[in-house]
Amino acid sequence: MKLLRTIRLDGSDTFVFAKAAEPGEWAVPGAFAFWHCDPSALEGKMRTAFRSGFIGLTTLGWSTLVQIVEAGESDRRAAVEALASQLVANFGAPTADAASAAAEEEIAFAESLCTEPIDTLIALHRTFENGDVREVFRTLRPRTGAKPARAFSFFDVEGEDESSAEPIDLIAMTDRERK
């Protein structure tokens, strides 16, 4: 079976999110983390987490990318247990049984994203449209062929609708955080 783990290719997650996930955590898309708020009113780092973050199950930190990895049944059980524990402790799940059921569904959804080969990276773009949360997932894989790898050209992107791409100004975000 395959599951998702957080990955950090550079340090950007540590300054674009209020809390960055540690590399190697089990992860899920994590839209449930925003059930308590109005997504259209989010600002700053919380808005960035909403728009592009996967949630790590150990730290509840955010990761821009996750990696498809091989996992065993014990790994899956550990991920479900970790998420269920977080749902009770931090998200108001009414009972451990309800939390386990919700965690099982969330892990199953994460598994459904793992249709590509091991080591494929997945990115997320989440929007709030007409009262609904919409998630679009992109896969990133090393290019094949004889071309040398160059910065910003190493990955092919699949599943991205160019018309929905919203530019992100990382420099302006950093400047706002310093003020």
N, C-alpha and C positions, 0 to 999 in steps of 0.2 A: 504494500500500500504506500501511498505518498501523502505527505502533509506539507504545510508551509512553515518555514523558519525565517525569522528576520535576518536581514543582511545589511551591512553598512559598507558601501564602496568608498565613501569619503566621510568627512565630518559634518556634512550639511544637516543631517537630521538633528544634530545636537544644538543647532541654533534656529532651525525653522519650527521645531516643535517645543512646547513647554517642557515635555519630558520625552526623551528619545528612548526607544527600546534598546536593550542590549543585543548585540549580534548573537544569533543562534537561538533566540527564544522561539517557542512554538507561537504561531500567530494565526489570527483570523481577521477578516475585513473589519469587524468592530463597529458597524453602524449603530449597534445597540447602545454604545457609549453616548450617543446624542439624543436618545429618546426623551430625556428630561428638558430639552431646550428647543428653541426655535432656530433651526439651522440657518434661516435667512438673516438672523440677527447676529450670528457669530462674527467675531473679528479677530484679527491678529493670528496668533499661534493656534488658537482653537479652530479658527476657520481653516487654517492650513491642514490641521489634523483631520477635520471633517472632509475636506476636498481630496486629500491624497494619502491618508494614513491607514496602515494596517496596525492593529493593536497587538502588542506582545503580551502573552498570557502570564508571565512572571512579574514584570514590572508595571504593566499597564501603560508602558511607554509606546510611542508611535514610530513606525518605520515606513519610509517611502517605498521600499522594495522588499519583497519576500522571495525566497528561493524554494523551488520544489525539491524536496528531499525524500529519500527512502525512509520509511518508518515501519516499525513493527507494531504488533497489537499492544504491547506494553507502553510504547510511545503514545499511541492513540489514547489509551486509558489515562495516562498521565496528563495529556493535554485536556481531555474532558474534565478530569478531576481539578486541574488547575483553574480552568475557566469557571467551573461550577463554584469553586471556593471564592473566586473573585466576584461572581454574580451575587453571592450571599453577602460578602463583606463590603462590597463597594457599589452595588447597583440595586440593592433593595429587593432581591429575590425573596419571596415570602417563606419558602421552605427549601431545604436541601434537595428534596425530590424535584421541585419545580426548577431549581437551578440546574440540576443534573440533566433534566429533559431539555432545557434551553441550551445548555452547553453541548449536548449531543447533537442537536440540530445545527448549531453554529459550526462545530467541527465537521459535520457531514457536508455543510455548504463549502467550507474551506477545501475539503477533499475533492469536491466536484470541480474545483478550479485547477486541479492537478492533472490535467489531461495531456500536458506536454511532457517531454523527456525530463529526467532528473537534471538538476542544475539550471533549468530555465528560470528566469526571473519574471516576476509579475509586478506590474504597477497598477495603481487604482486611480480613477477619477470619479469622485462622488459629487452629485449635484442634488439640489432640492428644487423640484419643478412641480408646480400645480399641487402642492401639498404632499408630494411623494418624494422619497429618497430614491435616486437612480444611481446605480453603480456600473461603471464600464471598466473592464479589466483588459490590460494590454500585456502581451508576452514579449519578453526581450531575450533574444538568443544571439550567441556569437555568430557573426556572418561566416558563411562558408566560402571557399574559394581561395585563390592565391594572393588576394590583396592583403597588404600589411595592415595591422590594426592601428588606427589613429584615434586620437582623442575625439570624442563626440561622433564617431562613426563606427563604433565597435558593435553596436547592437542593431538588429532589425526589429522594428516595432510592428506588431500585428494587432488589429482590433481597435485602432484609434480612429475616431472620426474627426478629421481635421476641422470641420466646421464647429465642433464643440470645444476645441482647444482654447483655453483661456491663458493669456500670457501671465507668467509669474515673475515679478521683479524682486529677486532675492536681495539685491543691494538695498533697495528701498525698505524692505522688511527688516533688514539688519539695522539700518539707520533709525527706524522707528523704535526698535527695541533698545537702542542705546540712549535714547532721549528720556 
